[in-house]
């Protein structure tokens, strides 16, 4: 049985929390920022957790040993 290859782009985008959940960055903070309120931009700058429905897909792309803490 061959080793499972890690999806390197996914490994750079996701991080493991202390409780074992997967965190990610929010989208929408790259350009067209003038029409977005300061409150919205502050919220977009903070990380959030990956949704339960997508968590299994992320774990398949990035085996647990590769996810950084």
Secondary structure by P-SEA (a helix, b strand, c coil): ccccccaaaaaacccccccbbbbbbbcccccccccccaaaaaaaabbbbccccaaaaaaaacccccccc
